[in-house]
Amino acid sequence: MSNNTSPALQVALAYHEAWKNRDHATAMKVVADNVVSETPFGPVEGGEALHKGESEFAHILKGATMVAAFGDETTALLMYYTHTIPVPSVLSSKYFKVENGKITEIKALFDKSQFPVQ
Amino acid sequence: MSNNTSPALQVALAYHEAWKNRDHATAMKVVADNVVSETPFGPVEGGEALHKGESEFAHILKGATMVAAFGDETTALLMYYTHTIPVPSVLSSKYFKVENGKITEIKALFDKSQFPVQ
């Protein structure tokens, strides 16, 4: 499922583990200040905005179950089920670009139509 | 971006290349008859149902641009932008399980709310 010789995957998994445990402050330790994220809700510019969004999401997050995790020198790709309070299991995928040990780019993907309209 | 020593990734890329060229009949050559797919529209059981769904989708498909592609002995994971007639670029991810050179499981993910309601 995973290739732990990939330095980018190690960073991505450190982020993912903290994220799924609703400890996004710890996840941010491996995120560059100028990280750029693509999300189902649009682009998110910078670490502060990412942390704000994920900290809000943490209120409905229950955990995650990994499907597949791969990486190479500078990139990593995960697929997993996200477990949330409104929807028990949401297939999700996240791509990470890692530079100098920090995440500089995230592409986050899930089908947001699975969530009830707010 | 990819590790071509992975036999599962080679099969997944053969599928993906044919799929993006709207030649799903060729893609089916590496798909097991009893393939099980998870899609944003629900589960799809069997190769025939998969081929029917993808052949219909081919009418709006224009192509795809790879973001990342990884694999190991039996699984592969892709992320790419799907280019369609109604929506120019849709972030997409697909997981493949490969057994004896054939795809036996697909988990296909995109945000279907990006498409206009039919």
gemmi code that builds the backbone of each chain (N, CA, C; Angstrom):
import gemmi

chains = {
    "A": [
        ("MET", (0.827, -1.203, 0.000), (0.000, 0.000, 0.000), (0.861, 1.253, 0.000)),
        ("SER", (2.012, 1.181, 0.630), (2.798, 2.405, 0.697), (4.267, 2.087, 0.509)),
        ("ASN", (4.989, 3.079, 0.111), (6.414, 2.949, -0.113), (7.107, 3.933, 0.829)),
        ("ASN", (7.533, 3.407, 1.974), (8.034, 4.307, 3.007), (9.433, 4.826, 2.743)),
        ("THR", (10.013, 4.431, 1.600), (11.302, 5.016, 1.248), (11.112, 6.379, 0.584)),
        ("SER", (9.854, 6.783, 0.368), (9.578, 8.079, -0.246), (9.570, 9.170, 0.815)),
        ("PRO", (10.502, 10.129, 0.726), (10.495, 11.213, 1.729), (9.224, 12.057, 1.661)),
        ("ALA", (8.683, 12.253, 0.471), (7.454, 13.059, 0.372), (6.280, 12.328, 1.011)),
        ("LEU", (6.241, 11.006, 0.854), (5.150, 10.242, 1.477), (5.238, 10.307, 2.996)),
        ("GLN", (6.446, 10.260, 3.516), (6.592, 10.358, 4.978), (6.023, 11.676, 5.493)),
        ("VAL", (6.290, 12.748, 4.790), (5.757, 14.067, 5.185), (4.230, 14.087, 5.030)),
        ("ALA", (3.744, 13.555, 3.909), (2.299, 13.536, 3.658), (1.578, 12.712, 4.732)),
        ("LEU", (2.180, 11.585, 5.119), (1.533, 10.738, 6.132), (1.575, 11.392, 7.510)),
        ("ALA", (2.624, 12.139, 7.799), (2.668, 12.883, 9.071), (1.532, 13.903, 9.106)),
        ("TYR", (1.334, 14.583, 7.976), (0.221, 15.541, 7.864), (-1.114, 14.821, 8.035)),
        ("HIS", (-1.286, 13.735, 7.274), (-2.559, 13.010, 7.254), (-2.910, 12.453, 8.643)),
        ("GLU", (-1.924, 11.885, 9.320), (-2.188, 11.286, 10.636), (-2.677, 12.351, 11.623)),
        ("ALA", (-2.003, 13.487, 11.636), (-2.421, 14.563, 12.547), (-3.793, 15.094, 12.141)),
        ("TRP", (-4.000, 15.266, 10.841), (-5.287, 15.756, 10.319), (-6.427, 14.837, 10.751)),
        ("LYS", (-6.236, 13.516, 10.568), (-7.344, 12.600, 10.855), (-7.609, 12.504, 12.352)),
        ("ASN", (-6.595, 12.844, 13.148), (-6.785, 12.882, 14.605), (-7.274, 14.254, 15.078)),
        ("ARG", (-7.693, 15.069, 14.168), (-8.236, 16.407, 14.452), (-7.226, 17.297, 15.179)),
        ("ASP", (-5.953, 17.087, 14.839), (-4.897, 17.906, 15.425), (-4.200, 18.648, 14.288)),
        ("HIS", (-4.953, 19.586, 13.689), (-4.405, 20.247, 12.508), (-3.263, 21.198, 12.861)),
        ("ALA", (-3.164, 21.585, 14.124), (-2.023, 22.410, 14.543), (-0.735, 21.609, 14.382)),
        ("THR", (-0.773, 20.326, 14.727), (0.401, 19.462, 14.536), (0.642, 19.223, 13.046)),
        ("ALA", (-0.446, 19.015, 12.288), (-0.306, 18.826, 10.835), (0.427, 20.008, 10.207)),
        ("MET", (0.147, 21.211, 10.705), (0.738, 22.424, 10.116), (2.263, 22.474, 10.273)),
        ("LYS", (2.814, 21.648, 11.181), (4.275, 21.656, 11.379), (5.025, 21.216, 10.117)),
        ("VAL", (4.346, 20.469, 9.227), (5.009, 20.036, 7.984), (4.444, 20.781, 6.763)),
        ("VAL", (3.832, 21.933, 6.990), (3.237, 22.709, 5.901), (3.996, 24.032, 5.748)),
        ("ALA", (4.343, 24.372, 4.516), (5.016, 25.645, 4.241), (4.014, 26.801, 4.377)),
        ("ASP", (4.502, 27.949, 4.838), (3.626, 29.114, 5.030), (2.908, 29.508, 3.742)),
        ("ASN", (3.588, 29.310, 2.611), (3.024, 29.737, 1.324), (2.350, 28.597, 0.562)),
        ("VAL", (1.886, 27.574, 1.301), (1.220, 26.428, 0.664), (0.019, 26.897, -0.167)),
        ("VAL", (-0.156, 26.256, -1.292), (-1.302, 26.536, -2.163), (-2.140, 25.273, -2.244)),
        ("SER", (-3.428, 25.399, -1.946), (-4.311, 24.231, -1.951), (-5.429, 24.404, -2.967)),
        ("GLU", (-5.745, 23.292, -3.609), (-6.937, 23.211, -4.452), (-7.927, 22.332, -3.703)),
        ("THR", (-9.134, 22.830, -3.496), (-10.132, 22.084, -2.728), (-11.464, 22.091, -3.482)),
        ("PRO", (-12.389, 21.207, -3.100), (-13.706, 21.222, -3.753), (-14.450, 22.542, -3.564)),
        ("PHE", (-13.990, 23.359, -2.644), (-14.642, 24.650, -2.417), (-13.873, 25.801, -3.061)),
        ("GLY", (-12.838, 25.457, -3.817), (-12.047, 26.476, -4.497), (-10.630, 26.530, -3.965)),
        ("PRO", (-9.821, 27.452, -4.505), (-8.427, 27.548, -4.074), (-8.309, 28.126, -2.669)),
        ("VAL", (-7.299, 27.658, -1.934), (-7.001, 28.171, -0.598), (-5.535, 28.591, -0.608)),
        ("GLU", (-5.289, 29.865, -0.358), (-3.933, 30.410, -0.459), (-3.315, 30.574, 0.920)),
        ("GLY", (-2.206, 29.865, 1.167), (-1.432, 30.083, 2.384), (-1.797, 29.164, 3.534)),
        ("GLY", (-0.846, 28.986, 4.435), (-1.016, 28.080, 5.567), (-2.102, 28.521, 6.536)),
        ("GLU", (-2.210, 29.805, 6.754), (-3.194, 30.312, 7.715), (-4.625, 29.983, 7.264)),
        ("ALA", (-4.885, 30.205, 5.986), (-6.221, 29.912, 5.439), (-6.502, 28.414, 5.459)),
        ("LEU", (-5.480, 27.608, 5.139), (-5.638, 26.151, 5.199), (-5.973, 25.715, 6.620)),
        ("HIS", (-5.237, 26.236, 7.576), (-5.443, 25.849, 8.976), (-6.830, 26.254, 9.470)),
        ("LYS", (-7.284, 27.411, 9.059), (-8.631, 27.868, 9.448), (-9.696, 26.917, 8.894)),
        ("GLY", (-9.590, 26.599, 7.596), (-10.581, 25.720, 6.969), (-10.591, 24.337, 7.592)),
        ("GLU", (-9.410, 23.767, 7.799), (-9.337, 22.408, 8.337), (-9.741, 22.372, 9.820)),
        ("SER", (-9.486, 23.444, 10.532), (-9.891, 23.491, 11.940), (-11.408, 23.531, 12.051)),
        ("GLU", (-12.060, 24.206, 11.103), (-13.532, 24.211, 11.083), (-14.067, 22.829, 10.703)),
        ("PHE", (-13.427, 22.209, 9.699), (-13.848, 20.876, 9.257), (-13.679, 19.843, 10.371)),
        ("ALA", (-12.699, 20.043, 11.237), (-12.415, 19.076, 12.310), (-13.622, 18.848, 13.211)),
        ("HIS", (-14.536, 19.816, 13.252), (-15.719, 19.660, 14.109), (-16.637, 18.544, 13.633)),
        ("ILE", (-16.588, 18.202, 12.346), (-17.423, 17.099, 11.849), (-16.592, 15.869, 11.480)),
        ("LEU", (-15.270, 15.954, 11.627), (-14.383, 14.839, 11.253), (-14.307, 13.811, 12.381)),
        ("LYS", (-14.475, 12.542, 12.010), (-14.351, 11.469, 12.997), (-13.090, 10.634, 12.803)),
        ("GLY", (-12.569, 10.574, 11.558), (-11.366, 9.788, 11.308), (-11.242, 9.491, 9.838)),
        ("ALA", (-10.340, 8.576, 9.501), (-10.106, 8.227, 8.096), (-9.525, 6.826, 8.023)),
        ("THR", (-9.831, 6.129, 6.920), (-9.301, 4.787, 6.666), (-8.566, 4.806, 5.329)),
        ("MET", (-7.286, 4.466, 5.335), (-6.465, 4.543, 4.123), (-6.828, 3.447, 3.126)),
        ("VAL", (-6.894, 3.835, 1.859), (-7.064, 2.876, 0.755), (-5.707, 2.620, 0.093)),
        ("ALA", (-4.984, 3.701, -0.222), (-3.684, 3.572, -0.877), (-2.859, 4.822, -0.603)),
        ("ALA", (-1.552, 4.633, -0.509), (-0.641, 5.746, -0.211), (0.664, 5.503, -0.945)),
        ("PHE", (1.038, 6.439, -1.796), (2.250, 6.293, -2.602), (3.020, 7.615, -2.607)),
        ("GLY", (4.288, 7.534, -2.905), (5.057, 8.756, -3.028), (6.382, 8.526, -3.705)),
        ("ASP", (7.006, 9.626, -4.098), (8.374, 9.574, -4.617), (9.185, 10.657, -3.910)),
        ("GLU", (10.217, 11.160, -4.560), (11.102, 12.119, -3.908), (10.352, 13.384, -3.463)),
        ("THR", (9.451, 13.882, -4.310), (8.871, 15.213, -4.067), (7.342, 15.251, -4.049)),
        ("THR", (6.691, 14.127, -4.369), (5.231, 14.135, -4.389), (4.680, 12.891, -3.690)),
        ("ALA", (3.433, 13.000, -3.240), (2.754, 11.860, -2.622), (1.282, 11.920, -2.994)),
        ("LEU", (0.648, 10.763, -3.013), (-0.751, 10.663, -3.400), (-1.436, 9.655, -2.489)),
        ("LEU", (-2.509, 10.087, -1.851), (-3.272, 9.239, -0.936), (-4.702, 9.101, -1.442)),
        ("MET", (-5.295, 7.943, -1.174), (-6.742, 7.784, -1.289), (-7.226, 7.160, 0.017)),
        ("TYR", (-8.341, 7.652, 0.528), (-8.818, 7.183, 1.829), (-10.300, 7.496, 1.955)),
        ("TYR", (-10.929, 6.830, 2.903), (-12.298, 7.185, 3.262), (-12.249, 8.139, 4.453)),
        ("THR", (-12.903, 9.272, 4.293), (-13.034, 10.224, 5.391), (-14.320, 9.916, 6.135)),
        ("HIS", (-14.237, 9.777, 7.442), (-15.413, 9.504, 8.265), (-15.858, 10.801, 8.943)),
        ("THR", (-17.106, 11.182, 8.700), (-17.600, 12.440, 9.265), (-18.913, 12.209, 10.006)),
        ("ILE", (-19.309, 13.178, 10.780), (-20.573, 13.066, 11.516), (-21.764, 13.018, 10.560)),
        ("PRO", (-21.861, 13.903, 9.554), (-23.044, 13.807, 8.686), (-22.999, 12.634, 7.708)),
        ("VAL", (-21.798, 12.259, 7.220), (-21.677, 11.185, 6.225), (-20.619, 10.199, 6.729)),
        ("PRO", (-20.998, 8.930, 6.955), (-20.076, 7.988, 7.608), (-18.788, 7.732, 6.833)),
        ("SER", (-18.862, 7.744, 5.485), (-17.685, 7.343, 4.714), (-17.678, 8.070, 3.366)),
        ("VAL", (-16.679, 8.902, 3.157), (-16.591, 9.716, 1.939), (-15.250, 9.422, 1.267)),
        ("LEU", (-15.284, 8.837, 0.063), (-14.042, 8.564, -0.665), (-13.328, 9.885, -0.955)),
        ("SER", (-12.036, 9.903, -0.666), (-11.273, 11.150, -0.726), (-9.886, 10.861, -1.280)),
        ("SER", (-9.287, 11.858, -1.906), (-7.930, 11.706, -2.412), (-7.186, 13.008, -2.193)),
        ("LYS", (-5.899, 12.886, -1.898), (-5.117, 14.096, -1.667), (-3.725, 13.932, -2.259)),
        ("TYR", (-3.332, 14.939, -3.021), (-1.992, 14.993, -3.620), (-1.180, 16.032, -2.863)),
        ("PHE", (0.094, 15.715, -2.643), (0.986, 16.621, -1.926), (2.268, 16.839, -2.733)),
        ("LYS", (2.685, 18.074, -2.811), (4.028, 18.382, -3.300), (4.852, 18.833, -2.098)),
        ("VAL", (6.045, 18.272, -1.958), (6.875, 18.522, -0.772), (8.220, 19.093, -1.218)),
        ("GLU", (8.581, 20.204, -0.612), (9.881, 20.812, -0.893), (10.580, 21.123, 0.424)),
        ("ASN", (11.839, 20.695, 0.558), (12.616, 20.915, 1.784), (11.851, 20.471, 3.029)),
        ("GLY", (11.176, 19.327, 2.918), (10.499, 18.749, 4.082), (9.153, 19.363, 4.413)),
        ("LYS", (8.715, 20.347, 3.630), (7.437, 21.000, 3.912), (6.495, 20.874, 2.705)),
        ("ILE", (5.223, 20.784, 3.001), (4.199, 20.684, 1.962), (3.960, 22.066, 1.355)),
        ("THR", (4.159, 22.163, 0.051), (3.986, 23.456, -0.630), (2.741, 23.478, -1.515)),
        ("GLU", (2.175, 22.295, -1.763), (0.985, 22.238, -2.611), (0.134, 21.049, -2.202)),
        ("ILE", (-1.183, 21.260, -2.149), (-2.147, 20.193, -1.863), (-3.261, 20.282, -2.899)),
        ("LYS", (-3.636, 19.128, -3.434), (-4.865, 19.035, -4.226), (-5.774, 18.078, -3.483)),
        ("ALA", (-6.846, 18.592, -2.909), (-7.754, 17.789, -2.082), (-9.037, 17.529, -2.861)),
        ("LEU", (-9.470, 16.264, -2.859), (-10.606, 15.880, -3.694), (-11.574, 14.990, -2.925)),
        ("PHE", (-12.830, 15.375, -2.918), (-13.932, 14.492, -2.529), (-15.166, 15.006, -3.239)),
        ("ASP", (-16.209, 14.196, -3.199), (-17.446, 14.567, -3.887), (-18.316, 15.343, -2.887)),
        ("LYS", (-18.268, 16.674, -2.997), (-18.934, 17.465, -1.954), (-20.457, 17.344, -2.022)),
        ("SER", (-20.969, 16.815, -3.137), (-22.426, 16.619, -3.208), (-22.903, 15.507, -2.268)),
        ("GLN", (-21.966, 14.742, -1.711), (-22.356, 13.736, -0.724), (-22.791, 14.350, 0.605)),
        ("PHE", (-22.387, 15.595, 0.815), (-22.735, 16.246, 2.071), (-24.062, 16.973, 1.931)),
        ("PRO", (-24.880, 16.958, 2.987), (-26.146, 17.687, 2.920), (-25.889, 19.179, 2.724)),
        ("VAL", (-26.771, 19.811, 1.976), (-26.619, 21.253, 1.730), (-26.798, 21.990, 3.053)),
        ("GLN", (-25.901, 22.938, 3.322), (-25.942, 23.695, 4.589), (-27.083, 24.702, 4.578)),
    ],
    "B": [
        ("MET", (7.001, 11.111, -11.333), (5.537, 11.060, -11.260), (5.053, 9.627, -11.224)),
        ("SER", (5.792, 8.738, -11.863), (5.304, 7.370, -11.900), (6.455, 6.398, -11.697)),
        ("ASN", (6.097, 5.209, -11.299), (7.073, 4.163, -11.096), (6.727, 3.026, -12.041)),
        ("ASN", (7.393, 3.012, -13.186), (6.990, 2.063, -14.220), (7.431, 0.637, -13.960)),
        ("THR", (8.090, 0.416, -12.813), (8.401, -0.958, -12.450), (7.201, -1.639, -11.815)),
        ("SER", (6.116, -0.894, -11.602), (4.910, -1.479, -11.008), (4.049, -2.129, -12.084)),
        ("PRO", (3.854, -3.448, -11.999), (2.995, -4.101, -13.004), (1.547, -3.607, -12.943)),
        ("ALA", (1.040, -3.307, -11.766), (-0.340, -2.818, -11.652), (-0.475, -1.439, -12.294)),
        ("LEU", (0.568, -0.606, -12.152), (0.505, 0.726, -12.762), (0.522, 0.618, -14.288)),
        ("GLN", (1.295, -0.315, -14.818), (1.306, -0.487, -16.273), (-0.086, -0.834, -16.797)),
        ("VAL", (-0.781, -1.701, -16.086), (-2.146, -2.080, -16.483), (-3.082, -0.877, -16.336)),
        ("ALA", (-2.965, -0.175, -15.221), (-3.829, 0.985, -14.973), (-3.616, 2.060, -16.041)),
        ("LEU", (-2.361, 2.272, -16.435), (-2.072, 3.296, -17.448), (-2.561, 2.871, -18.826)),
        ("ALA", (-2.506, 1.580, -19.109), (-3.063, 1.086, -20.376), (-4.569, 1.371, -20.425)),
        ("TYR", (-5.242, 1.111, -19.306), (-6.673, 1.414, -19.200), (-6.913, 2.915, -19.374)),
        ("HIS", (-6.153, 3.697, -18.622), (-6.362, 5.150, -18.597), (-6.125, 5.782, -19.971)),
        ("GLU", (-5.068, 5.346, -20.645), (-4.755, 5.910, -21.965), (-5.892, 5.666, -22.950)),
        ("ALA", (-6.385, 4.422, -22.970), (-7.494, 4.098, -23.884), (-8.745, 4.869, -23.487)),
        ("TRP", (-9.014, 4.927, -22.191), (-10.185, 5.647, -21.668), (-10.150, 7.109, -22.097)),
        ("LYS", (-8.990, 7.762, -21.914), (-8.931, 9.201, -22.203), (-9.016, 9.465, -23.699)),
        ("ASN", (-8.674, 8.456, -24.497), (-8.814, 8.578, -25.950), (-10.200, 8.145, -26.431)),
        ("ARG", (-11.119, 7.961, -25.512), (-12.509, 7.582, -25.805), (-12.584, 6.240, -26.545)),
        ("ASP", (-11.640, 5.361, -26.188), (-11.645, 4.025, -26.786), (-11.819, 3.013, -25.649)),
        ("HIS", (-13.005, 3.044, -25.034), (-13.207, 2.202, -23.859), (-13.261, 0.720, -24.215)),
        ("ALA", (-13.530, 0.406, -25.462), (-13.472, -1.009, -25.879), (-12.050, -1.544, -25.708)),
        ("THR", (-11.055, -0.723, -26.072), (-9.656, -1.131, -25.860), (-9.326, -1.168, -24.369)),
        ("ALA", (-9.823, -0.182, -23.629), (-9.593, -0.170, -22.173), (-10.090, -1.471, -21.538)),
        ("MET", (-11.199, -1.980, -22.025), (-11.805, -3.190, -21.454), (-10.918, -4.423, -21.599)),
        ("LYS", (-9.931, -4.358, -22.492), (-9.046, -5.524, -22.675), (-8.235, -5.852, -21.425)),
        ("VAL", (-8.074, -4.859, -20.539), (-7.333, -5.123, -19.294), (-8.267, -5.114, -18.084)),
        ("VAL", (-9.550, -5.325, -18.310), (-10.533, -5.324, -17.222), (-11.118, -6.731, -17.065)),
        ("ALA", (-11.171, -7.219, -15.839), (-11.781, -8.526, -15.567), (-13.303, -8.433, -15.709)),
        ("ASP", (-13.914, -9.513, -16.165), (-15.374, -9.537, -16.355), (-16.126, -9.200, -15.062)),
        ("ASN", (-15.553, -9.620, -13.949), (-16.240, -9.439, -12.658), (-15.752, -8.201, -11.899)),
        ("VAL", (-15.226, -7.209, -12.644), (-14.722, -5.985, -11.999), (-15.832, -5.322, -11.174)),
        ("VAL", (-15.424, -4.789, -10.040), (-16.349, -4.055, -9.170), (-15.863, -2.616, -9.093)),
        ("SER", (-16.752, -1.671, -9.396), (-16.365, -0.266, -9.398), (-17.176, 0.520, -8.379)),
        ("GLU", (-16.490, 1.456, -7.754), (-17.161, 2.444, -6.901), (-17.065, 3.759, -7.645)),
        ("THR", (-18.207, 4.412, -7.867), (-18.216, 5.663, -8.629), (-19.031, 6.715, -7.875)),
        ("PRO", (-18.907, 7.986, -8.265), (-19.716, 9.019, -7.615), (-21.221, 8.812, -7.795)),
        ("PHE", (-21.586, 7.927, -8.736), (-23.008, 7.660, -8.968), (-23.451, 6.353, -8.328)),
        ("GLY", (-22.543, 5.739, -7.554), (-22.869, 4.501, -6.866), (-22.050, 3.337, -7.389)),
        ("PRO", (-22.285, 2.137, -6.848), (-21.511, 0.966, -7.278), (-21.894, 0.530, -8.690)),
        ("VAL", (-20.912, 0.021, -9.417), (-21.134, -0.534, -10.759), (-20.571, -1.955, -10.743)),
        ("GLU", (-21.430, -2.929, -11.005), (-21.041, -4.343, -10.899), (-20.780, -4.924, -12.279)),
        ("GLY", (-19.556, -5.372, -12.517), (-19.255, -6.122, -13.732), (-18.732, -5.268, -14.873)),
        ("GLY", (-18.018, -5.919, -15.783), (-17.394, -5.232, -16.904), (-18.393, -4.634, -17.875)),
        ("GLU", (-19.484, -5.334, -18.101), (-20.472, -4.863, -19.065), (-21.079, -3.524, -18.615)),
        ("ALA", (-21.422, -3.463, -17.345), (-22.007, -2.221, -16.797), (-20.985, -1.088, -16.815)),
        ("LEU", (-19.733, -1.412, -16.502), (-18.673, -0.402, -16.550), (-18.523, 0.136, -17.971)),
        ("HIS", (-18.489, -0.769, -18.924), (-18.297, -0.364, -20.326), (-19.464, 0.493, -20.814)),
        ("LYS", (-20.656, 0.138, -20.421), (-21.842, 0.914, -20.799), (-21.745, 2.343, -20.242)),
        ("GLY", (-21.433, 2.463, -18.958), (-21.340, 3.779, -18.321), (-20.247, 4.634, -18.945)),
        ("GLU", (-19.065, 4.039, -19.163), (-17.939, 4.811, -19.711), (-18.169, 5.148, -21.188)),
        ("SER", (-18.849, 4.288, -21.886), (-19.131, 4.583, -23.302), (-20.083, 5.777, -23.412)),
        ("GLU", (-21.017, 5.863, -22.472), (-21.913, 7.030, -22.456), (-21.141, 8.294, -22.084)),
        ("PHE", (-20.256, 8.164, -21.074), (-19.469, 9.311, -20.627), (-18.541, 9.814, -21.732)),
        ("ALA", (-18.097, 8.903, -22.604), (-17.151, 9.260, -23.677), (-17.693, 10.366, -24.573)),
        ("HIS", (-19.025, 10.497, -24.623), (-19.615, 11.530, -25.475), (-19.289, 12.944, -24.994)),
        ("ILE", (-19.008, 13.105, -23.711), (-18.644, 14.446, -23.217), (-17.161, 14.540, -22.860)),
        ("LEU", (-16.421, 13.432, -22.988), (-15.005, 13.396, -22.613), (-14.134, 13.975, -23.727)),
        ("LYS", (-13.225, 14.878, -23.349), (-12.304, 15.433, -24.345), (-10.872, 14.939, -24.147)),
        ("GLY", (-10.518, 14.566, -22.915), (-9.164, 14.101, -22.657), (-8.847, 14.175, -21.180)),
        ("ALA", (-7.572, 14.013, -20.837), (-7.159, 14.044, -19.439), (-5.698, 14.449, -19.350)),
        ("THR", (-5.346, 15.111, -18.255), (-3.958, 15.513, -17.988), (-3.529, 14.917, -16.650)),
        ("MET", (-2.481, 14.107, -16.673), (-2.059, 13.407, -15.456), (-1.420, 14.365, -14.441)),
        ("VAL", (-1.758, 14.194, -13.186), (-1.103, 14.903, -12.084), (-0.077, 13.988, -11.415)),
        ("ALA", (-0.490, 12.769, -11.108), (0.410, 11.808, -10.443), (-0.082, 10.401, -10.707)),
        ("ALA", (0.872, 9.471, -10.800), (0.539, 8.072, -11.083), (1.522, 7.180, -10.344)),
        ("PHE", (0.988, 6.316, -9.502), (1.837, 5.439, -8.690), (1.258, 4.034, -8.688)),
        ("GLY", (2.101, 3.063, -8.387), (1.599, 1.705, -8.261), (2.581, 0.804, -7.562)),
        ("ASP", (2.095, -0.351, -7.183), (2.959, -1.395, -6.648), (2.595, -2.705, -7.353)),
        ("GLU", (2.822, -3.829, -6.711), (2.605, -5.122, -7.366), (1.152, -5.298, -7.801)),
        ("THR", (0.202, -4.884, -6.977), (-1.211, -5.228, -7.220), (-2.169, -4.039, -7.224)),
        ("THR", (-1.687, -2.841, -6.919), (-2.584, -1.675, -6.898), (-1.922, -0.488, -7.584)),
        ("ALA", (-2.764, 0.430, -8.060), (-2.265, 1.666, -8.667), (-3.207, 2.797, -8.299)),
        ("LEU", (-2.671, 4.004, -8.286), (-3.451, 5.178, -7.910), (-3.058, 6.330, -8.822)),
        ("LEU", (-4.059, 6.910, -9.466), (-3.839, 8.031, -10.383), (-4.587, 9.254, -9.879)),
        ("MET", (-4.041, 10.435, -10.144), (-4.800, 11.685, -10.039), (-4.593, 12.433, -11.339)),
        ("TYR", (-5.665, 13.000, -11.865), (-5.581, 13.674, -13.172), (-6.727, 14.668, -13.290)),
        ("TYR", (-6.592, 15.555, -14.255), (-7.696, 16.441, -14.615), (-8.420, 15.824, -15.797)),
        ("THR", (-9.717, 15.636, -15.653), (-10.548, 15.167, -16.749), (-11.087, 16.390, -17.483)),
        ("HIS", (-10.924, 16.395, -18.802), (-11.418, 17.499, -19.623), (-12.713, 17.056, -20.303)),
        ("THR", (-13.772, 17.800, -20.064), (-15.068, 17.433, -20.634), (-15.675, 18.621, -21.377)),
        ("ILE", (-16.686, 18.328, -22.164), (-17.355, 19.404, -22.902), (-18.046, 20.390, -21.944)),
        ("PRO", (-18.817, 19.914, -20.940), (-19.471, 20.909, -20.075), (-18.521, 21.586, -19.091)),
        ("VAL", (-17.498, 20.865, -18.595), (-16.582, 21.426, -17.594), (-15.154, 21.182, -18.093)),
        ("PRO", (-14.367, 22.252, -18.323), (-13.059, 22.089, -18.960), (-12.070, 21.229, -18.186)),
        ("SER", (-12.134, 21.282, -16.847), (-11.102, 20.612, -16.065), (-11.688, 20.164, -14.729)),
        ("VAL", (-11.730, 18.866, -14.512), (-12.330, 18.301, -13.301), (-11.281, 17.423, -12.615)),
        ("LEU", (-10.848, 17.818, -11.418), (-9.873, 17.002, -10.686), (-10.489, 15.634, -10.406)),
        ("SER", (-9.712, 14.590, -10.685), (-10.232, 13.222, -10.631), (-9.158, 12.302, -10.075)),
        ("SER", (-9.583, 11.216, -9.446), (-8.639, 10.227, -8.935), (-9.225, 8.845, -9.147)),
        ("LYS", (-8.352, 7.894, -9.439), (-8.840, 6.534, -9.668), (-7.851, 5.542, -9.061)),
        ("TYR", (-8.411, 4.624, -8.313), (-7.644, 3.532, -7.698), (-7.960, 2.250, -8.446)),
        ("PHE", (-6.937, 1.437, -8.688), (-7.106, 0.170, -9.401), (-6.512, -0.967, -8.574)),
        ("LYS", (-7.250, -2.062, -8.505), (-6.664, -3.304, -8.001), (-6.509, -4.231, -9.202)),
        ("VAL", (-5.334, -4.831, -9.349), (-5.028, -5.647, -10.522), (-4.662, -7.061, -10.070)),
        ("GLU", (-5.310, -8.037, -10.697), (-5.005, -9.443, -10.406), (-4.828, -10.187, -11.727)),
        ("ASN", (-3.717, -10.922, -11.844), (-3.408, -11.674, -13.075), (-3.507, -10.798, -14.322)),
        ("GLY", (-3.035, -9.574, -14.217), (-2.977, -8.681, -15.362), (-4.285, -7.992, -15.711)),
        ("LYS", (-5.336, -8.256, -14.928), (-6.631, -7.641, -15.206), (-7.098, -6.800, -14.004)),
        ("ILE", (-7.818, -5.736, -14.324), (-8.357, -4.855, -13.284), (-9.606, -5.508, -12.677)),
        ("THR", (-9.568, -5.722, -11.371), (-10.698, -6.371, -10.691), (-11.476, -5.388, -9.812)),
        ("GLU", (-10.886, -4.229, -9.567), (-11.560, -3.237, -8.719), (-11.129, -1.845, -9.140)),
        ("ILE", (-12.105, -0.940, -9.203), (-11.839, 0.478, -9.486), (-12.590, 1.313, -8.457)),
        ("LYS", (-11.914, 2.299, -7.923), (-12.593, 3.326, -7.129), (-12.376, 4.641, -7.867)),
        ("ALA", (-13.441, 5.183, -8.444), (-13.357, 6.391, -9.261), (-13.932, 7.564, -8.493)),
        ("LEU", (-13.196, 8.673, -8.489), (-13.589, 9.813, -7.665), (-13.462, 11.116, -8.432)),
        ("PHE", (-14.545, 11.880, -8.455), (-14.502, 13.294, -8.842), (-15.663, 13.965, -8.137)),
        ("ASP", (-15.662, 15.267, -8.179), (-16.708, 16.024, -7.492), (-17.848, 16.241, -8.482)),
        ("LYS", (-18.881, 15.402, -8.387), (-19.918, 15.446, -9.426), (-20.748, 16.723, -9.361)),
        ("SER", (-20.632, 17.456, -8.260), (-21.375, 18.727, -8.177), (-20.776, 19.776, -9.123)),
        ("GLN", (-19.590, 19.481, -9.682), (-19.020, 20.421, -10.660), (-19.772, 20.387, -11.988)),
        ("PHE", (-20.508, 19.311, -12.207), (-21.243, 19.203, -13.470), (-22.629, 19.813, -13.334)),
        ("PRO", (-23.113, 20.471, -14.395), (-24.462, 21.036, -14.322), (-25.496, 19.928, -14.127)),
        ("VAL", (-26.538, 20.220, -13.371), (-27.604, 19.247, -13.139), (-28.303, 18.962, -14.467)),
        ("GLN", (-28.526, 17.662, -14.726), (-29.162, 17.241, -15.982), (-30.653, 17.551, -15.938)),
    ],
}
model = gemmi.Model(1)
for chain_id, residues in chains.items():
    chain = gemmi.Chain(chain_id)
    for i, (resn, *xyz) in enumerate(residues, 1):
        res = gemmi.Residue()
        res.name, res.seqid = resn, gemmi.SeqId(i, " ")
        for name, pos in zip(("N", "CA", "C"), xyz):
            atom = gemmi.Atom()
            atom.name, atom.element = name, gemmi.Element(name[0])
            atom.pos, atom.b_iso = gemmi.Position(*pos), 0.0
            res.add_atom(atom)
        chain.add_residue(res)
    model.add_chain(chain)
structure = gemmi.Structure()
structure.add_model(model)
structure.setup_entities()
